[in-house]
Amino acid sequence: MSKNFSKIKILEKELKNLVSFAKKNKLKSGFCIGNTSKRENLNFFLTPFRQNEKFIVAGVIVYSENIAKKIVQISNKYQIDYIFVDSEKKIPNPNKINEVSNLERVVKENSNTKVLTYKGNDITVEAVNSLLNILFSKFVNGLGGKKIAIIGLGNIGTKLAMKIVEQGAYVYVSRRNKTYQNLIRKTINLIKPKYNESIVQGLKNKNLVELDVIIAIANEKRIITKEIVSKLKNKTIIIDVGKDNLDKGVISECNKKEIDVFRLDISSAFISSISSLIYSDENLKNSFGRKKINNNYFVSGGMIGHHNDVVVDNINNIKKIIGLADGKGDFLRNLDYKQKKILSKLRKDYDKIF
């Protein structure tokens, strides 16, 4: 009990520091509540502070609806701008068999702050994809033609396989349940771009020596063994996504073969996702809509304009005239003399970005 009380005190201190720092530096503040399918003997754990030039966020990973509810109620005491909650349903419901807990519902029912949702698994997928693209950025074809193995073909592994095969990588997958593995593999090969020659296939021992990258995304521990590493070519890249997927002695074995081992850092993908949510929220609040100014109707923020409506960057603070709407969600391409004259005049009156 005292241990939990101590963690709550630390959480409250984190929230206080978050709000104080945000106000002092004129940043938006956010608090993230995530969940995981991994089972731990914990109520929750804190995640690092992350920030960019516009916001700063803190967060927790929780293992039950009850602790999520308690944490949200604590956060209500602080003037946080946003609560972000992982909308993926991962935590088993302890009260009902074959059901999952609904973290999103619990947070929205108990929060006094605006709640926006994100998908934690998708952030992980984007983080891996970004890392791969950076690692192979010096190659003309990027990931095209690279041979990449994914061990652990669950939600994250499947999404990642789809993402990288679309970029031309040859993907080798492994899952304990071979029936599921084959179904997923066939599905990805069926829905990937028609003229993309790369494919997803099952990982076999003979493929290990060909790999450029091996990615571990499994719930089980120590799936990358010294035996596997011994079969890899020099300078293969290993990425540990599942955490603790590497067996003892793997790192020293990798050093001998100049194999770089990465423990996935989701920071950049996480910041990007949160930034997108805040931008979308502010865009809908501040620029989405249609407004008549003098004799013209203006639209912005993604609203579909009527025929001849003027599309701008922000109807409430026009700095850029973008074009004329065709009334069907696109722009008029072939303008007549009158339309060109209208645009020319409006650009003289409003354009501040050239």
Backbone torsions as a table, in degrees:
resi	resn	phi	psi	omega
1	MET	NA	-43.7	-179.5
2	SER	-65.3	-32.8	178.8
3	LYS	-65.3	-44.6	178.1
4	ASN	-64.8	-39.1	178.9
5	PHE	-62.3	-41.4	179.4
6	SER	-63.7	-40.4	179.4
7	LYS	-66.4	-37.6	177.9
8	ILE	-64.5	-40.3	178.0
9	LYS	-62.4	-41.2	177.7
10	ILE	-64.1	-41.2	177.8
11	LEU	-60.1	-46.0	-179.8
12	GLU	-62.4	-38.1	177.6
13	LYS	-65.0	-40.1	177.7
14	GLU	-61.2	-44.6	-179.7
15	LEU	-64.5	-41.7	178.5
16	LYS	-62.5	-45.0	178.9
17	ASN	-65.1	-37.6	179.2
18	LEU	-59.3	-53.2	-177.5
19	VAL	-64.7	-41.7	-179.4
20	SER	-62.2	-46.6	-179.0
21	PHE	-64.7	-42.2	-178.9
22	ALA	-62.0	-45.5	-179.5
23	LYS	-65.0	-43.4	-178.1
24	LYS	-62.7	-35.8	-176.4
25	ASN	-103.7	10.4	177.2
26	LYS	55.9	47.6	178.5
27	LEU	-112.3	156.1	168.7
28	LYS	-74.3	144.2	178.2
29	SER	-110.5	143.1	179.5
30	GLY	-140.5	151.1	177.5
31	PHE	-131.2	123.2	-174.8
32	CYS	-103.1	135.5	176.9
33	ILE	-120.5	108.4	-178.3
34	GLY	-111.7	170.4	176.6
35	ASN	-141.8	165.6	-177.4
36	THR	-142.9	153.1	177.5
37	SER	-80.5	-14.6	178.4
38	LYS	-69.4	140.2	180.0
39	ARG	-95.8	124.6	-179.8
40	GLU	-129.8	154.0	177.8
41	ASN	-86.5	57.5	-177.6
42	LEU	-141.5	156.7	171.5
43	ASN	-84.9	-41.4	177.1
44	PHE	-166.7	164.8	169.3
45	PHE	-139.9	151.2	-177.1
46	LEU	-80.5	145.3	173.9
47	THR	-106.2	161.4	-174.8
48	PRO	-66.3	155.3	168.5
49	PHE	-66.8	137.9	175.8
50	ARG	-134.6	140.8	-178.1
51	GLN	-150.0	159.3	167.0
52	ASN	-132.9	-159.0	-174.4
53	GLU	-75.1	-8.2	-176.6
54	LYS	-117.4	-22.5	-176.2
55	PHE	-152.2	164.9	172.8
56	ILE	-136.6	138.3	-178.7
57	VAL	-131.7	146.6	169.6
58	ALA	-117.4	-179.5	179.4
59	GLY	-177.0	173.6	176.5
60	VAL	-139.1	155.8	167.1
61	ILE	-111.5	127.1	-176.2
62	VAL	-114.7	164.8	-176.6
63	TYR	-123.3	6.2	178.5
64	SER	-160.1	158.1	176.4
65	GLU	-64.0	-38.5	-176.4
66	ASN	-62.0	-45.2	-179.4
67	ILE	-70.4	-33.0	176.1
68	ALA	-61.9	-43.8	178.8
69	LYS	-60.8	-44.7	-179.2
70	LYS	-63.5	-41.9	-178.8
71	ILE	-67.0	-40.6	177.7
72	VAL	-62.2	-42.4	179.2
73	GLN	-63.0	-35.6	175.8
74	ILE	-67.0	-42.7	-178.2
75	SER	-64.4	-24.2	180.0
76	ASN	-63.3	-18.5	-179.0
77	LYS	-77.9	-10.3	-175.2
78	TYR	-117.1	150.3	-177.0
79	GLN	-86.0	71.0	179.0
80	ILE	-88.6	139.0	-177.0
81	ASP	-73.7	-39.5	-177.4
82	TYR	-140.5	144.6	164.7
83	ILE	-108.8	127.8	176.8
84	PHE	-109.7	129.2	-177.7
85	VAL	-126.0	137.5	176.6
86	ASP	-69.9	116.0	-174.9
87	SER	-85.4	-4.3	178.4
88	GLU	-73.1	138.1	-176.6
89	LYS	-93.8	100.9	-172.9
90	LYS	-120.7	-26.1	-172.0
91	ILE	-87.1	123.4	176.3
92	PRO	-60.1	140.6	177.0
93	ASN	-79.9	117.3	-176.5
94	PRO	-68.3	-15.8	-175.8
95	ASN	-97.6	-14.7	-177.2
96	LYS	-136.8	130.5	-179.3
97	ILE	-71.4	139.6	177.3
98	ASN	62.2	27.0	174.5
99	GLU	-126.4	154.9	178.3
100	VAL	-110.7	155.4	176.3
101	SER	-72.8	153.5	-178.3
102	ASN	-113.7	88.5	-177.2
103	LEU	-63.4	-40.3	-179.0
104	GLU	-58.7	-45.3	-179.4
105	ARG	-63.0	-45.8	-178.5
106	VAL	-60.3	-44.3	-178.3
107	VAL	-66.4	-45.4	-178.2
108	LYS	-66.3	-34.2	179.3
109	GLU	-69.8	-24.9	-171.5
110	ASN	-114.9	-6.2	-176.6
111	SER	-91.5	140.5	173.3
112	ASN	-94.1	-2.3	-176.7
113	THR	-107.1	155.0	177.7
114	LYS	-60.8	131.2	-177.5
115	VAL	-109.8	126.7	172.9
116	LEU	-119.0	149.9	-176.2
117	THR	-108.7	149.9	173.8
118	TYR	-136.3	171.3	178.7
119	LYS	-119.4	109.2	-175.8
120	GLY	-58.8	-42.4	-179.2
121	ASN	-63.2	-37.1	179.9
122	ASP	-67.9	-33.1	175.9
123	ILE	-64.5	-41.1	177.8
124	THR	-62.3	-44.3	178.9
125	VAL	-59.8	-45.4	-179.0
126	GLU	-65.3	-36.0	179.1
127	ALA	-64.4	-43.6	178.4
128	VAL	-64.7	-45.5	-178.8
129	ASN	-60.9	-42.6	178.8
130	SER	-63.1	-43.5	179.0
131	LEU	-60.3	-45.1	179.4
132	LEU	-60.3	-44.4	-178.2
133	ASN	-65.5	-35.4	177.0
134	ILE	-69.6	-44.1	-178.8
135	LEU	-61.6	-31.4	-177.8
136	PHE	-110.3	19.7	-177.5
137	SER	-65.2	-25.7	-178.6
138	LYS	-76.2	-13.4	179.1
139	PHE	-86.2	137.8	-177.5
140	VAL	-57.7	-40.4	-177.8
141	ASN	-90.6	2.9	-179.2
142	GLY	59.3	-121.1	178.5
143	LEU	-81.6	-10.4	-178.6
144	GLY	-56.9	124.0	178.4
145	GLY	85.6	-10.1	179.8
146	LYS	-73.0	149.6	-179.8
147	LYS	-107.9	116.3	-171.3
148	ILE	-127.1	127.3	178.2
149	ALA	-101.7	139.7	175.2
150	ILE	-121.2	115.4	177.4
151	ILE	-102.0	112.8	-173.7
152	GLY	111.7	92.9	-173.6
153	LEU	-107.5	57.6	174.2
154	GLY	-91.9	-144.9	-178.3
155	ASN	-61.6	-51.0	-177.8
156	ILE	-68.2	-47.2	-178.3
157	GLY	-60.0	-40.1	-179.8
158	THR	-66.1	-45.8	179.5
159	LYS	-64.0	-39.1	179.9
160	LEU	-67.5	-42.0	178.5
161	ALA	-58.2	-43.2	178.7
162	MET	-62.6	-42.0	-175.7
163	LYS	-66.7	-43.3	-174.7
164	ILE	-84.1	-27.1	175.8
165	VAL	-69.2	-30.6	176.7
166	GLU	-65.5	-21.7	179.1
167	GLN	-93.9	8.3	174.2
168	GLY	96.0	5.5	178.0
169	ALA	-78.7	148.7	172.0
170	TYR	-91.5	119.6	-169.9
171	VAL	-110.7	130.3	176.8
172	TYR	-112.8	128.9	-173.9
173	VAL	-121.7	153.4	178.9
174	SER	-142.9	131.0	175.8
175	ARG	-143.6	144.2	-177.7
176	ARG	-58.2	-43.6	179.0
177	ASN	-83.5	101.4	-174.5
178	LYS	-69.6	-26.1	176.3
179	THR	-64.6	-47.5	177.3
180	TYR	-63.9	-41.5	-179.9
181	GLN	-56.5	-46.8	-177.8
182	ASN	-67.6	-37.9	177.9
183	LEU	-64.0	-44.1	-179.9
184	ILE	-66.5	-45.0	179.8
185	ARG	-58.4	-46.4	-179.6
186	LYS	-65.3	-37.8	-179.8
187	THR	-64.4	-46.3	179.5
188	ILE	-61.9	-43.9	179.8
189	ASN	-64.7	-26.9	-180.0
190	LEU	-76.5	-38.9	-173.0
191	ILE	-99.5	-6.5	177.0
192	LYS	-66.4	163.1	-179.7
193	PRO	-50.5	138.5	-171.8
194	LYS	-57.1	-42.4	-173.5
195	TYR	-96.3	11.7	176.0
196	ASN	-81.6	117.0	-174.8
197	GLU	-80.4	-18.1	179.5
198	SER	-71.2	153.3	-176.3
199	ILE	-137.7	167.5	171.7
200	VAL	-104.9	130.7	178.9
201	GLN	-140.3	163.8	-179.4
202	GLY	-68.0	142.3	179.7
203	LEU	-81.3	129.1	175.8
204	LYS	-122.3	159.9	-178.7
205	ASN	-54.7	-36.8	-177.3
206	LYS	-67.4	-19.1	-179.7
207	ASN	-80.3	-18.9	-172.3
208	LEU	-58.4	-39.8	-177.3
209	VAL	-68.5	-18.4	-177.5
210	GLU	-89.9	-13.8	-168.2
211	LEU	-70.0	143.1	170.5
212	ASP	-94.4	-31.6	-178.3
213	VAL	-143.5	142.5	170.3
214	ILE	-128.3	127.3	-174.1
215	ILE	-117.5	125.0	179.9
216	ALA	-102.0	118.2	-178.5
217	ILE	-135.0	54.2	-175.6
218	ALA	-116.5	153.5	175.9
219	ASN	-74.4	-26.1	-179.3
220	GLU	-77.8	154.1	-176.7
221	LYS	-91.5	152.6	169.8
222	ARG	57.8	47.3	-179.7
223	ILE	-85.3	-20.4	173.2
224	ILE	-93.0	109.9	-174.7
225	THR	-105.4	168.5	176.5
226	LYS	-61.6	-32.8	179.3
227	GLU	-63.5	-42.1	177.7
228	ILE	-64.4	-46.7	-179.0
229	VAL	-59.9	-37.1	-178.4
230	SER	-62.3	-23.9	-178.4
231	LYS	-92.2	-10.7	-179.9
232	LEU	-78.0	150.3	175.3
233	LYS	-75.5	162.3	177.6
234	ASN	-60.2	143.6	176.6
235	LYS	68.2	17.4	167.2
236	THR	-64.6	154.1	-179.8
237	ILE	-108.0	134.3	175.5
238	ILE	-114.4	133.0	177.1
239	ILE	-122.4	119.1	179.2
240	ASP	-95.1	103.4	179.6
241	VAL	-94.6	-38.7	-175.5
242	GLY	-71.9	-12.9	-176.8
243	LYS	66.8	127.6	-178.2
244	ASP	63.8	30.6	176.6
245	ASN	-87.9	-3.2	-177.6
246	LEU	-100.1	133.3	178.7
247	ASP	-75.8	164.5	177.4
248	LYS	-62.1	138.9	177.5
249	GLY	87.0	-7.1	-178.4
250	VAL	-65.3	-42.8	-177.0
251	ILE	-61.2	-46.2	179.8
252	SER	-64.7	-36.8	177.7
253	GLU	-65.8	-38.4	178.5
254	CYS	-65.2	-38.9	179.7
255	ASN	-59.6	-36.5	180.0
256	LYS	-64.9	-30.3	-175.5
257	LYS	-106.0	14.1	-179.9
258	GLU	54.7	40.8	178.7
259	ILE	-96.4	120.0	177.4
260	ASP	-79.7	133.7	179.7
261	VAL	-116.7	124.9	-178.9
262	PHE	-112.3	132.3	167.4
263	ARG	-95.4	119.0	-170.2
264	LEU	-58.2	131.4	173.5
265	ASP	-112.1	119.1	-176.3
266	ILE	-91.4	3.6	-170.2
267	SER	-51.5	-52.0	-175.7
268	SER	-65.1	-41.9	179.0
269	ALA	-67.3	-36.7	179.0
270	PHE	-64.7	-48.1	178.8
271	ILE	-59.7	-42.0	179.6
272	SER	-61.8	-42.9	-179.4
273	SER	-66.0	-45.5	179.4
274	ILE	-65.0	-40.6	178.5
275	SER	-60.7	-41.2	178.9
276	SER	-63.8	-40.8	178.5
277	LEU	-62.8	-46.2	-179.4
278	ILE	-64.8	-43.0	179.8
279	TYR	-62.1	-44.0	-179.7
280	SER	-63.5	-40.8	179.1
281	ASP	-63.3	-46.6	-179.4
282	GLU	-68.5	-34.4	178.5
283	ASN	-63.5	-43.8	179.5
284	LEU	-67.2	-36.9	-179.3
285	LYS	-73.9	-38.2	-167.5
286	ASN	-107.3	-20.1	-175.4
287	SER	-134.3	-10.6	-179.0
288	PHE	-75.4	129.5	174.7
289	GLY	147.3	-173.2	-178.6
290	ARG	-134.5	134.0	-175.4
291	LYS	-143.4	140.8	175.9
292	LYS	-94.4	125.6	176.6
293	ILE	-126.7	117.8	-173.4
294	ASN	58.1	-116.7	-176.5
295	ASN	-106.5	9.0	-177.1
296	ASN	-122.5	148.6	172.7
297	TYR	-97.5	134.6	-180.0
298	PHE	-116.3	144.2	176.1
299	VAL	-132.4	151.8	177.0
300	SER	-160.4	175.9	175.7
301	GLY	75.1	15.4	179.5
302	GLY	95.5	1.8	177.7
303	MET	-71.9	136.7	177.5
304	ILE	-75.6	120.9	-177.4
305	GLY	-84.2	160.4	172.3
306	HIS	-74.4	166.9	178.6
307	HIS	-57.3	127.1	179.9
308	ASN	78.6	1.7	171.9
309	ASP	-62.8	147.6	-179.1
310	VAL	-91.3	120.4	-179.9
311	VAL	-88.8	125.8	-177.3
312	VAL	-130.7	174.9	-179.5
313	ASP	-73.8	-36.4	-178.5
314	ASN	-159.5	114.9	-176.1
315	ILE	-64.0	-19.5	-178.7
316	ASN	-94.7	-8.8	178.8
317	ASN	-158.1	73.9	-171.6
318	ILE	-70.3	122.8	176.3
319	LYS	-125.4	-13.6	-177.9
320	LYS	-147.3	123.8	172.4
321	ILE	-88.1	120.3	-173.6
322	ILE	-95.0	-40.2	179.8
323	GLY	166.9	-168.1	179.1
324	LEU	-110.0	135.3	-179.4
325	ALA	-74.5	145.7	177.6
326	ASP	-94.6	-0.2	179.0
327	GLY	84.6	1.3	-178.3
328	LYS	-128.3	13.5	178.0
329	GLY	99.2	6.0	179.0
330	ASP	-129.6	-173.2	178.6
331	PHE	-102.3	152.7	170.0
332	LEU	-70.4	127.1	-176.2
333	ARG	-93.8	-42.4	-177.4
334	ASN	-106.4	98.3	-175.4
335	LEU	-87.9	141.7	174.3
336	ASP	-84.8	178.8	-175.0
337	TYR	-59.6	-43.4	-177.5
338	LYS	-64.7	-42.6	179.9
339	GLN	-65.8	-40.9	177.7
340	LYS	-62.8	-38.9	-179.5
341	LYS	-65.9	-41.3	178.4
342	ILE	-61.6	-47.5	-179.9
343	LEU	-62.5	-42.2	-179.6
344	SER	-60.3	-44.9	179.7
345	LYS	-65.5	-43.7	-179.2
346	LEU	-63.9	-37.6	178.6
347	ARG	-65.8	-35.7	175.9
348	LYS	-66.7	-36.4	-176.6
349	ASP	-78.9	-35.2	-168.6
350	TYR	-115.8	-34.5	-171.0
351	ASP	-58.8	124.2	174.6
352	LYS	-122.0	-6.0	178.2
353	ILE	-119.9	120.1	-176.1
354	PHE	-113.1	NA	NA
